[in-house]
Amino acid sequence: MPIYTYECKSCGQKFDLLINVGAGKEEMKCTKCNSKDIKKIFAPFNTGPGNDSSSGPSCPTGTCNLG
């Protein structure tokens, strides 16, 4: 089941919802004010600290000694 980030148009609360594949829109409401006037917003994927491949040493050949 995917998780989507939403923003309430009534109170401005941002929250995540775990959405069932067959879920109807009637189940989607703000976690703060219970308004159904919400919109899906873009939330970048976060892999957590230390998982950014653009930082730290690189080894293009795959034979580098990282120890």
C-alpha positions as a printed NumPy array, in Angstrom:
array([[  0.   ,   0.   ,   0.   ],
       [  1.492,   3.359,  -0.972],
       [  1.842,   6.292,   1.409],
       [  0.896,   9.725,   0.072],
       [  1.379,  13.166,   1.622],
       [ -1.628,  15.463,   1.709],
       [ -2.345,  19.032,   2.779],
       [ -5.675,  20.143,   4.186],
       [ -7.129,  23.12 ,   2.314],
       [ -9.158,  24.062,   5.421],
       [ -6.522,  24.152,   8.187],
       [ -3.189,  23.744,   6.345],
       [ -2.189,  20.539,   8.172],
       [  0.247,  18.308,   6.233],
       [ -0.052,  14.576,   6.862],
       [  0.646,  11.166,   5.35 ],
       [ -2.019,   8.618,   4.476],
       [ -1.549,   4.921,   3.816],
       [ -3.951,   4.287,   0.941],
       [ -5.513,   0.901,   0.168],
       [ -5.626,   0.11 ,  -3.544],
       [ -9.447,  -0.104,  -3.514],
       [ -9.976,   2.764,  -1.047],
       [-12.59 ,   5.354,  -1.908],
       [-12.145,   9.068,  -1.438],
       [-14.658,   9.038,   1.434],
       [-11.954,   7.529,   3.668],
       [ -9.505,  10.367,   3.021],
       [ -9.753,  13.262,   5.477],
       [ -7.535,  15.62 ,   7.437],
       [ -6.028,  14.089,  10.568],
       [ -6.415,  17.397,  12.446],
       [ -9.822,  18.851,  11.517],
       [-11.456,  15.884,   9.669],
       [-12.085,  18.005,   6.567],
       [-12.341,  16.096,   3.289],
       [-11.07 ,  19.163,   1.385],
       [ -7.5  ,  17.878,   0.982],
       [ -4.971,  17.821,  -1.84 ],
       [ -2.091,  15.482,  -2.602],
       [  1.273,  17.244,  -2.459],
       [  4.705,  16.311,  -3.715],
       [  6.898,  14.735,  -1.034],
       [ 10.45 ,  13.837,  -2.028],
       [ 11.603,  10.325,  -1.224],
       [ 13.935,  10.177,   1.769],
       [ 16.297,   7.255,   2.113],
       [ 17.55 ,   8.385,   5.506],
       [ 20.896,   9.699,   6.727],
       [ 24.008,   8.291,   5.161],
       [ 22.295,   6.916,   2.064],
       [ 23.084,   9.815,  -0.251],
       [ 25.263,   8.349,  -2.994],
       [ 26.411,  11.845,  -4.03 ],
       [ 28.357,  12.336,  -0.786],
       [ 31.466,  10.455,   0.236],
       [ 34.017,   8.52 ,  -1.771],
       [ 33.197,   6.924,  -5.061],
       [ 34.696,   3.98 ,  -6.879],
       [ 33.793,   3.946, -10.578],
       [ 35.632,   0.687, -11.279],
       [ 34.218,  -1.25 ,  -8.325],
       [ 37.708,  -2.425,  -7.311],
       [ 38.538,   0.33 ,  -4.82 ],
       [ 39.55 ,  -0.497,  -1.26 ],
       [ 37.021,   1.269,   0.978],
       [ 38.331,  -0.309,   4.228]])
